[in-house]
Every structure is written in C-alpha cells, then in structure tokens.
Amino acid sequence: MTKKTRRQRRVNLPPEAFNAPNAMPAPRPSTEMAGSTSTSNGRVPVQINWQEEYGDVLGDLKRTGIIAAAMMVVMIALSFIIR
C-alpha cells in the first residue's frame, strides 16, 4: 500500500476571528540600557481577571455535576427496581 499524503488543513473560521485582541501587547522597541532588568521577550505582563473571563464556566461545571449526581441516583434506584 502506498503512504497517504497529508492535505493541508484549512481553518473554517470567519476572517473576524483572526483579528481578536491578544492578552499580551505587541513588543515595543526597548529604550532601556542593555544591562537593565526586563523580560527576555520584551513584553510587559498583563493582569487578567480570571473570575470575569471564566466565571460562567464555574456555573456550567456546577450544573454538570448536579446533573451527573442526579443521573447516578436514578441509575441506583432503577437497579433496585429492575431486580
């Protein structure tokens, strides 16, 4: 058998998706002296409030846990009924 060739993957996203703002700002030209302390890539760390960004995820996880627990209770109850 011959080896299958890989096709180049195409992204199925609208062009607006590529213009999303980055969490890290673009590097700026450094005006500091070479001996000063700075990050190796020249970027300044940005403080992100993770509670605001992913607050809805915690609610979804809680809801999923409640549904999973309820399904387990139903399955246990059904196991006693079916026997």
Gaussian input, Z-matrix of N, CA and C with variables (Angstrom, degrees):
# hf/3-21g

backbone

0 1
 N
 C     1     B1
 C     2     B2     1     A1
 N     3     B3     2     A2     1     D1
 C     4     B4     3     A3     2     D2
 C     5     B5     4     A4     3     D3
 N     6     B6     5     A5     4     D4
 C     7     B7     6     A6     5     D5
 C     8     B8     7     A7     6     D6
 N     9     B9     8     A8     7     D7
 C    10    B10     9     A9     8     D8
 C    11    B11    10    A10     9     D9
 N    12    B12    11    A11    10    D10
 C    13    B13    12    A12    11    D11
 C    14    B14    13    A13    12    D12
 N    15    B15    14    A14    13    D13
 C    16    B16    15    A15    14    D14
 C    17    B17    16    A16    15    D15
 N    18    B18    17    A17    16    D16
 C    19    B19    18    A18    17    D17
 C    20    B20    19    A19    18    D18
 N    21    B21    20    A20    19    D19
 C    22    B22    21    A21    20    D20
 C    23    B23    22    A22    21    D21
 N    24    B24    23    A23    22    D22
 C    25    B25    24    A24    23    D23
 C    26    B26    25    A25    24    D24
 N    27    B27    26    A26    25    D25
 C    28    B28    27    A27    26    D26
 C    29    B29    28    A28    27    D27
 N    30    B30    29    A29    28    D28
 C    31    B31    30    A30    29    D29
 C    32    B32    31    A31    30    D30
 N    33    B33    32    A32    31    D31
 C    34    B34    33    A33    32    D32
 C    35    B35    34    A34    33    D33
 N    36    B36    35    A35    34    D34
 C    37    B37    36    A36    35    D35
 C    38    B38    37    A37    36    D36
 N    39    B39    38    A38    37    D37
 C    40    B40    39    A39    38    D38
 C    41    B41    40    A40    39    D39
 N    42    B42    41    A41    40    D40
 C    43    B43    42    A42    41    D41
 C    44    B44    43    A43    42    D42
 N    45    B45    44    A44    43    D43
 C    46    B46    45    A45    44    D44
 C    47    B47    46    A46    45    D45
 N    48    B48    47    A47    46    D46
 C    49    B49    48    A48    47    D47
 C    50    B50    49    A49    48    D48
 N    51    B51    50    A50    49    D49
 C    52    B52    51    A51    50    D50
 C    53    B53    52    A52    51    D51
 N    54    B54    53    A53    52    D52
 C    55    B55    54    A54    53    D53
 C    56    B56    55    A55    54    D54
 N    57    B57    56    A56    55    D55
 C    58    B58    57    A57    56    D56
 C    59    B59    58    A58    57    D57
 N    60    B60    59    A59    58    D58
 C    61    B61    60    A60    59    D59
 C    62    B62    61    A61    60    D60
 N    63    B63    62    A62    61    D61
 C    64    B64    63    A63    62    D62
 C    65    B65    64    A64    63    D63
 N    66    B66    65    A65    64    D64
 C    67    B67    66    A66    65    D65
 C    68    B68    67    A67    66    D66
 N    69    B69    68    A68    67    D67
 C    70    B70    69    A69    68    D68
 C    71    B71    70    A70    69    D69
 N    72    B72    71    A71    70    D70
 C    73    B73    72    A72    71    D71
 C    74    B74    73    A73    72    D72
 N    75    B75    74    A74    73    D73
 C    76    B76    75    A75    74    D74
 C    77    B77    76    A76    75    D75
 N    78    B78    77    A77    76    D76
 C    79    B79    78    A78    77    D77
 C    80    B80    79    A79    78    D78
 N    81    B81    80    A80    79    D79
 C    82    B82    81    A81    80    D80
 C    83    B83    82    A82    81    D81
 N    84    B84    83    A83    82    D82
 C    85    B85    84    A84    83    D83
 C    86    B86    85    A85    84    D84
 N    87    B87    86    A86    85    D85
 C    88    B88    87    A87    86    D86
 C    89    B89    88    A88    87    D87
 N    90    B90    89    A89    88    D88
 C    91    B91    90    A90    89    D89
 C    92    B92    91    A91    90    D90
 N    93    B93    92    A92    91    D91
 C    94    B94    93    A93    92    D92
 C    95    B95    94    A94    93    D93
 N    96    B96    95    A95    94    D94
 C    97    B97    96    A96    95    D95
 C    98    B98    97    A97    96    D96
 N    99    B99    98    A98    97    D97
 C   100   B100    99    A99    98    D98
 C   101   B101   100   A100    99    D99
 N   102   B102   101   A101   100   D100
 C   103   B103   102   A102   101   D101
 C   104   B104   103   A103   102   D102
 N   105   B105   104   A104   103   D103
 C   106   B106   105   A105   104   D104
 C   107   B107   106   A106   105   D105
 N   108   B108   107   A107   106   D106
 C   109   B109   108   A108   107   D107
 C   110   B110   109   A109   108   D108
 N   111   B111   110   A110   109   D109
 C   112   B112   111   A111   110   D110
 C   113   B113   112   A112   111   D111
 N   114   B114   113   A113   112   D112
 C   115   B115   114   A114   113   D113
 C   116   B116   115   A115   114   D114
 N   117   B117   116   A116   115   D115
 C   118   B118   117   A117   116   D116
 C   119   B119   118   A118   117   D117
 N   120   B120   119   A119   118   D118
 C   121   B121   120   A120   119   D119
 C   122   B122   121   A121   120   D120
 N   123   B123   122   A122   121   D121
 C   124   B124   123   A123   122   D122
 C   125   B125   124   A124   123   D123
 N   126   B126   125   A125   124   D124
 C   127   B127   126   A126   125   D125
 C   128   B128   127   A127   126   D126
 N   129   B129   128   A128   127   D127
 C   130   B130   129   A129   128   D128
 C   131   B131   130   A130   129   D129
 N   132   B132   131   A131   130   D130
 C   133   B133   132   A132   131   D131
 C   134   B134   133   A133   132   D132
 N   135   B135   134   A134   133   D133
 C   136   B136   135   A135   134   D134
 C   137   B137   136   A136   135   D135
 N   138   B138   137   A137   136   D136
 C   139   B139   138   A138   137   D137
 C   140   B140   139   A139   138   D138
 N   141   B141   140   A140   139   D139
 C   142   B142   141   A141   140   D140
 C   143   B143   142   A142   141   D141
 N   144   B144   143   A143   142   D142
 C   145   B145   144   A144   143   D143
 C   146   B146   145   A145   144   D144
 N   147   B147   146   A146   145   D145
 C   148   B148   147   A147   146   D146
 C   149   B149   148   A148   147   D147
 N   150   B150   149   A149   148   D148
 C   151   B151   150   A150   149   D149
 C   152   B152   151   A151   150   D150
 N   153   B153   152   A152   151   D151
 C   154   B154   153   A153   152   D152
 C   155   B155   154   A154   153   D153
 N   156   B156   155   A155   154   D154
 C   157   B157   156   A156   155   D155
 C   158   B158   157   A157   156   D156
 N   159   B159   158   A158   157   D157
 C   160   B160   159   A159   158   D158
 C   161   B161   160   A160   159   D159
 N   162   B162   161   A161   160   D160
 C   163   B163   162   A162   161   D161
 C   164   B164   163   A163   162   D162
 N   165   B165   164   A164   163   D163
 C   166   B166   165   A165   164   D164
 C   167   B167   166   A166   165   D165
 N   168   B168   167   A167   166   D166
 C   169   B169   168   A168   167   D167
 C   170   B170   169   A169   168   D168
 N   171   B171   170   A170   169   D169
 C   172   B172   171   A171   170   D170
 C   173   B173   172   A172   171   D171
 N   174   B174   173   A173   172   D172
 C   175   B175   174   A174   173   D173
 C   176   B176   175   A175   174   D174
 N   177   B177   176   A176   175   D175
 C   178   B178   177   A177   176   D176
 C   179   B179   178   A178   177   D177
 N   180   B180   179   A179   178   D178
 C   181   B181   180   A180   179   D179
 C   182   B182   181   A181   180   D180
 N   183   B183   182   A182   181   D181
 C   184   B184   183   A183   182   D182
 C   185   B185   184   A184   183   D183
 N   186   B186   185   A185   184   D184
 C   187   B187   186   A186   185   D185
 C   188   B188   187   A187   186   D186
 N   189   B189   188   A188   187   D187
 C   190   B190   189   A189   188   D188
 C   191   B191   190   A190   189   D189
 N   192   B192   191   A191   190   D190
 C   193   B193   192   A192   191   D191
 C   194   B194   193   A193   192   D192
 N   195   B195   194   A194   193   D193
 C   196   B196   195   A195   194   D194
 C   197   B197   196   A196   195   D195
 N   198   B198   197   A197   196   D196
 C   199   B199   198   A198   197   D197
 C   200   B200   199   A199   198   D198
 N   201   B201   200   A200   199   D199
 C   202   B202   201   A201   200   D200
 C   203   B203   202   A202   201   D201
 N   204   B204   203   A203   202   D202
 C   205   B205   204   A204   203   D203
 C   206   B206   205   A205   204   D204
 N   207   B207   206   A206   205   D205
 C   208   B208   207   A207   206   D206
 C   209   B209   208   A208   207   D207
 N   210   B210   209   A209   208   D208
 C   211   B211   210   A210   209   D209
 C   212   B212   211   A211   210   D210
 N   213   B213   212   A212   211   D211
 C   214   B214   213   A213   212   D212
 C   215   B215   214   A214   213   D213
 N   216   B216   215   A215   214   D214
 C   217   B217   216   A216   215   D215
 C   218   B218   217   A217   216   D216
 N   219   B219   218   A218   217   D217
 C   220   B220   219   A219   218   D218
 C   221   B221   220   A220   219   D219
 N   222   B222   221   A221   220   D220
 C   223   B223   222   A222   221   D221
 C   224   B224   223   A223   222   D222
 N   225   B225   224   A224   223   D223
 C   226   B226   225   A225   224   D224
 C   227   B227   226   A226   225   D225
 N   228   B228   227   A227   226   D226
 C   229   B229   228   A228   227   D227
 C   230   B230   229   A229   228   D228
 N   231   B231   230   A230   229   D229
 C   232   B232   231   A231   230   D230
 C   233   B233   232   A232   231   D231
 N   234   B234   233   A233   232   D232
 C   235   B235   234   A234   233   D233
 C   236   B236   235   A235   234   D234
 N   237   B237   236   A236   235   D235
 C   238   B238   237   A237   236   D236
 C   239   B239   238   A238   237   D237
 N   240   B240   239   A239   238   D238
 C   241   B241   240   A240   239   D239
 C   242   B242   241   A241   240   D240
 N   243   B243   242   A242   241   D241
 C   244   B244   243   A243   242   D242
 C   245   B245   244   A244   243   D243
 N   246   B246   245   A245   244   D244
 C   247   B247   246   A246   245   D245
 C   248   B248   247   A247   246   D246

   B1=1.4534
   B2=1.5249
   B3=1.2875
   B4=1.4594
   B5=1.5154
   B6=1.3051
   B7=1.4622
   B8=1.5311
   B9=1.3156
   B10=1.4555
   B11=1.5301
   B12=1.3020
   B13=1.4631
   B14=1.5244
   B15=1.2915
   B16=1.4670
   B17=1.5137
   B18=1.3122
   B19=1.4500
   B20=1.5149
   B21=1.3039
   B22=1.4458
   B23=1.5241
   B24=1.3132
   B25=1.4601
   B26=1.5156
   B27=1.3046
   B28=1.4590
   B29=1.5166
   B30=1.3015
   B31=1.4509
   B32=1.5135
   B33=1.3312
   B34=1.4538
   B35=1.5260
   B36=1.3291
   B37=1.4548
   B38=1.5207
   B39=1.3300
   B40=1.4606
   B41=1.5297
   B42=1.3227
   B43=1.4700
   B44=1.5313
   B45=1.3452
   B46=1.4600
   B47=1.5298
   B48=1.3249
   B49=1.4602
   B50=1.5181
   B51=1.3141
   B52=1.4555
   B53=1.5201
   B54=1.3106
   B55=1.4570
   B56=1.5212
   B57=1.3387
   B58=1.4572
   B59=1.5218
   B60=1.3449
   B61=1.4700
   B62=1.5241
   B63=1.3101
   B64=1.4610
   B65=1.5164
   B66=1.3389
   B67=1.4556
   B68=1.5225
   B69=1.3212
   B70=1.4568
   B71=1.5328
   B72=1.3444
   B73=1.4555
   B74=1.5278
   B75=1.3141
   B76=1.4580
   B77=1.5270
   B78=1.3283
   B79=1.4603
   B80=1.5192
   B81=1.3163
   B82=1.4611
   B83=1.5177
   B84=1.3174
   B85=1.4579
   B86=1.5252
   B87=1.3115
   B88=1.4537
   B89=1.5266
   B90=1.3317
   B91=1.4537
   B92=1.5177
   B93=1.3406
   B94=1.4503
   B95=1.5108
   B96=1.3332
   B97=1.4508
   B98=1.5235
   B99=1.3149
   B100=1.4554
   B101=1.5203
   B102=1.3098
   B103=1.4536
   B104=1.5174
   B105=1.3202
   B106=1.4537
   B107=1.5228
   B108=1.3338
   B109=1.4596
   B110=1.5147
   B111=1.3114
   B112=1.4617
   B113=1.5142
   B114=1.3124
   B115=1.4618
   B116=1.5152
   B117=1.3128
   B118=1.4655
   B119=1.5272
   B120=1.3261
   B121=1.4648
   B122=1.5231
   B123=1.3112
   B124=1.4528
   B125=1.5145
   B126=1.3148
   B127=1.4647
   B128=1.5162
   B129=1.3114
   B130=1.4549
   B131=1.5189
   B132=1.3512
   B133=1.4686
   B134=1.5285
   B135=1.3272
   B136=1.4613
   B137=1.5257
   B138=1.3291
   B139=1.4567
   B140=1.5249
   B141=1.3304
   B142=1.4653
   B143=1.5157
   B144=1.3159
   B145=1.4493
   B146=1.5204
   B147=1.3340
   B148=1.4620
   B149=1.5197
   B150=1.3273
   B151=1.4612
   B152=1.5304
   B153=1.3286
   B154=1.4619
   B155=1.5254
   B156=1.3346
   B157=1.4533
   B158=1.5266
   B159=1.3455
   B160=1.4591
   B161=1.5278
   B162=1.3063
   B163=1.4559
   B164=1.5162
   B165=1.3049
   B166=1.4666
   B167=1.5282
   B168=1.3277
   B169=1.4636
   B170=1.5245
   B171=1.3223
   B172=1.4593
   B173=1.5284
   B174=1.3157
   B175=1.4632
   B176=1.5188
   B177=1.3348
   B178=1.4673
   B179=1.5245
   B180=1.3247
   B181=1.4632
   B182=1.5277
   B183=1.3224
   B184=1.4677
   B185=1.5295
   B186=1.3278
   B187=1.4559
   B188=1.5274
   B189=1.3191
   B190=1.4626
   B191=1.5225
   B192=1.3350
   B193=1.4593
   B194=1.5163
   B195=1.3085
   B196=1.4694
   B197=1.5271
   B198=1.3341
   B199=1.4686
   B200=1.5257
   B201=1.3412
   B202=1.4638
   B203=1.5284
   B204=1.3328
   B205=1.4637
   B206=1.5310
   B207=1.3242
   B208=1.4634
   B209=1.5292
   B210=1.3231
   B211=1.4598
   B212=1.5242
   B213=1.3244
   B214=1.4682
   B215=1.5277
   B216=1.3448
   B217=1.4558
   B218=1.5252
   B219=1.3196
   B220=1.4649
   B221=1.5243
   B222=1.3322
   B223=1.4615
   B224=1.5250
   B225=1.3260
   B226=1.4648
   B227=1.5257
   B228=1.3398
   B229=1.4722
   B230=1.5274
   B231=1.3184
   B232=1.4616
   B233=1.5203
   B234=1.3380
   B235=1.4629
   B236=1.5425
   B237=1.3447
   B238=1.4710
   B239=1.5347
   B240=1.3133
   B241=1.4634
   B242=1.5261
   B243=1.3260
   B244=1.4609
   B245=1.5220
   B246=1.2979
   B247=1.4829
   B248=1.4512
   A1=109.33
   A2=114.75
   A3=119.07
   A4=109.85
   A5=114.25
   A6=120.15
   A7=109.62
   A8=115.49
   A9=119.92
   A10=109.54
   A11=115.72
   A12=119.43
   A13=108.97
   A14=114.72
   A15=119.39
   A16=110.09
   A17=114.68
   A18=119.16
   A19=108.44
   A20=116.36
   A21=120.36
   A22=108.64
   A23=116.17
   A24=120.25
   A25=110.70
   A26=114.60
   A27=120.46
   A28=108.68
   A29=116.25
   A30=121.61
   A31=108.83
   A32=116.29
   A33=121.96
   A34=108.84
   A35=116.10
   A36=121.78
   A37=109.38
   A38=116.49
   A39=118.48
   A40=109.78
   A41=117.74
   A42=120.37
   A43=113.41
   A44=118.13
   A45=120.42
   A46=111.50
   A47=116.31
   A48=119.99
   A49=111.60
   A50=117.94
   A51=120.97
   A52=112.45
   A53=118.10
   A54=121.75
   A55=111.84
   A56=117.74
   A57=121.53
   A58=109.87
   A59=118.11
   A60=120.12
   A61=110.82
   A62=115.98
   A63=122.01
   A64=110.58
   A65=116.66
   A66=120.87
   A67=110.44
   A68=116.56
   A69=121.02
   A70=108.13
   A71=117.99
   A72=119.29
   A73=110.79
   A74=115.48
   A75=120.36
   A76=109.37
   A77=117.61
   A78=119.51
   A79=111.02
   A80=114.96
   A81=121.83
   A82=109.12
   A83=117.39
   A84=118.66
   A85=109.84
   A86=115.56
   A87=120.46
   A88=110.38
   A89=116.27
   A90=121.22
   A91=110.33
   A92=116.80
   A93=120.71
   A94=110.09
   A95=115.22
   A96=120.41
   A97=109.30
   A98=117.55
   A99=121.74
   A100=112.18
   A101=119.85
   A102=122.22
   A103=114.39
   A104=119.15
   A105=120.65
   A106=110.32
   A107=116.19
   A108=120.34
   A109=110.02
   A110=115.98
   A111=122.75
   A112=107.08
   A113=115.86
   A114=118.87
   A115=109.18
   A116=116.44
   A117=120.93
   A118=112.38
   A119=117.46
   A120=118.70
   A121=112.06
   A122=119.29
   A123=122.33
   A124=114.50
   A125=118.69
   A126=121.03
   A127=110.41
   A128=114.49
   A129=121.40
   A130=107.80
   A131=118.26
   A132=118.69
   A133=111.39
   A134=115.42
   A135=122.11
   A136=108.20
   A137=116.79
   A138=121.10
   A139=108.63
   A140=115.89
   A141=121.38
   A142=108.28
   A143=117.02
   A144=121.84
   A145=107.68
   A146=116.28
   A147=120.97
   A148=111.74
   A149=118.06
   A150=120.64
   A151=110.25
   A152=117.25
   A153=120.27
   A154=111.26
   A155=116.60
   A156=120.51
   A157=112.58
   A158=116.94
   A159=120.67
   A160=112.39
   A161=118.14
   A162=121.61
   A163=112.90
   A164=117.30
   A165=120.59
   A166=111.89
   A167=117.77
   A168=120.71
   A169=110.31
   A170=117.11
   A171=120.97
   A172=110.48
   A173=117.57
   A174=121.09
   A175=112.05
   A176=116.54
   A177=120.11
   A178=111.14
   A179=117.32
   A180=120.68
   A181=111.45
   A182=116.33
   A183=119.97
   A184=110.35
   A185=115.91
   A186=120.36
   A187=110.91
   A188=117.42
   A189=121.36
   A190=110.66
   A191=117.49
   A192=120.89
   A193=112.48
   A194=116.68
   A195=120.95
   A196=110.05
   A197=116.73
   A198=120.05
   A199=110.25
   A200=117.38
   A201=120.41
   A202=110.89
   A203=117.65
   A204=120.81
   A205=110.63
   A206=117.13
   A207=120.48
   A208=110.88
   A209=117.08
   A210=119.72
   A211=111.28
   A212=117.82
   A213=120.83
   A214=110.32
   A215=117.54
   A216=121.44
   A217=110.05
   A218=117.41
   A219=121.28
   A220=110.21
   A221=117.72
   A222=120.45
   A223=111.44
   A224=117.88
   A225=120.87
   A226=109.96
   A227=115.84
   A228=119.03
   A229=110.55
   A230=117.67
   A231=120.91
   A232=112.36
   A233=117.03
   A234=118.94
   A235=110.71
   A236=117.11
   A237=119.60
   A238=110.74
   A239=117.18
   A240=121.13
   A241=110.87
   A242=117.62
   A243=121.19
   A244=111.32
   A245=118.56
   A246=120.44
   A247=108.72
   D1=146.38
   D2=178.40
   D3=-86.97
   D4=153.67
   D5=-179.93
   D6=-75.34
   D7=134.67
   D8=178.72
   D9=-74.04
   D10=138.70
   D11=178.38
   D12=-88.95
   D13=147.21
   D14=178.78
   D15=-85.50
   D16=131.31
   D17=174.20
   D18=-86.97
   D19=149.25
   D20=177.15
   D21=-70.45
   D22=131.11
   D23=-178.51
   D24=-75.91
   D25=138.24
   D26=177.21
   D27=-106.46
   D28=137.18
   D29=-179.86
   D30=-84.21
   D31=130.87
   D32=-178.52
   D33=-101.43
   D34=61.96
   D35=179.85
   D36=-128.01
   D37=150.78
   D38=176.47
   D39=-71.22
   D40=157.33
   D41=-179.16
   D42=-60.51
   D43=-24.48
   D44=-179.18
   D45=-66.85
   D46=-25.78
   D47=-177.76
   D48=-66.47
   D49=-25.43
   D50=-179.02
   D51=-83.62
   D52=-8.40
   D53=-179.52
   D54=-101.24
   D55=19.59
   D56=-179.15
   D57=-68.39
   D58=144.50
   D59=178.64
   D60=-68.37
   D61=144.58
   D62=179.42
   D63=-88.13
   D64=152.78
   D65=176.72
   D66=-72.48
   D67=-31.15
   D68=179.71
   D69=-104.02
   D70=132.48
   D71=178.99
   D72=-70.39
   D73=159.62
   D74=178.95
   D75=-65.76
   D76=147.32
   D77=-179.13
   D78=-65.83
   D79=139.41
   D80=179.13
   D81=-103.36
   D82=153.39
   D83=175.62
   D84=-62.07
   D85=134.03
   D86=-175.69
   D87=-82.47
   D88=131.85
   D89=176.23
   D90=-106.65
   D91=3.86
   D92=-178.65
   D93=-83.13
   D94=162.78
   D95=177.54
   D96=-73.34
   D97=158.78
   D98=-175.85
   D99=-64.52
   D100=-27.49
   D101=-177.34
   D102=-87.42
   D103=-0.98
   D104=-176.81
   D105=-80.24
   D106=163.51
   D107=-179.27
   D108=-86.96
   D109=129.13
   D110=174.41
   D111=-157.85
   D112=167.82
   D113=178.64
   D114=-69.20
   D115=156.57
   D116=-175.15
   D117=-66.20
   D118=-29.06
   D119=-178.70
   D120=-99.81
   D121=0.29
   D122=175.91
   D123=80.96
   D124=5.62
   D125=-179.23
   D126=-92.01
   D127=148.55
   D128=176.86
   D129=-96.89
   D130=127.66
   D131=-179.56
   D132=-65.04
   D133=140.60
   D134=-179.16
   D135=-106.99
   D136=133.06
   D137=177.51
   D138=-80.05
   D139=123.66
   D140=179.48
   D141=-114.12
   D142=131.77
   D143=176.78
   D144=-85.65
   D145=99.16
   D146=-175.74
   D147=-67.64
   D148=-27.65
   D149=179.02
   D150=-64.43
   D151=-40.10
   D152=177.62
   D153=-71.14
   D154=-41.30
   D155=-176.10
   D156=-67.93
   D157=-42.12
   D158=-172.60
   D159=-122.26
   D160=28.19
   D161=179.45
   D162=-65.11
   D163=-35.38
   D164=179.97
   D165=-72.03
   D166=-23.26
   D167=179.47
   D168=-66.65
   D169=-39.89
   D170=179.25
   D171=-61.86
   D172=-41.52
   D173=176.64
   D174=-63.15
   D175=-40.09
   D176=178.13
   D177=-65.66
   D178=-39.36
   D179=178.50
   D180=-64.78
   D181=-40.52
   D182=177.85
   D183=-62.75
   D184=-45.35
   D185=-179.65
   D186=-62.90
   D187=-41.18
   D188=178.34
   D189=-64.32
   D190=-39.77
   D191=177.94
   D192=-64.49
   D193=-40.17
   D194=178.83
   D195=-64.96
   D196=-43.03
   D197=179.53
   D198=-64.76
   D199=-41.88
   D200=179.74
   D201=-64.00
   D202=-41.98
   D203=178.87
   D204=-64.59
   D205=-41.49
   D206=179.23
   D207=-64.10
   D208=-39.87
   D209=178.73
   D210=-66.37
   D211=-36.84
   D212=177.56
   D213=-64.35
   D214=-42.12
   D215=178.56
   D216=-62.63
   D217=-43.04
   D218=178.92
   D219=-63.61
   D220=-41.80
   D221=179.92
   D222=-65.25
   D223=-39.35
   D224=178.49
   D225=-66.43
   D226=-42.71
   D227=179.07
   D228=-63.45
   D229=-40.82
   D230=178.70
   D231=-66.37
   D232=-32.10
   D233=179.74
   D234=-65.61
   D235=-33.08
   D236=177.07
   D237=-75.25
   D238=-34.57
   D239=-178.72
   D240=-71.47
   D241=-41.84
   D242=-175.86
   D243=-69.48
   D244=-33.98
   D245=179.65
   D246=-65.36

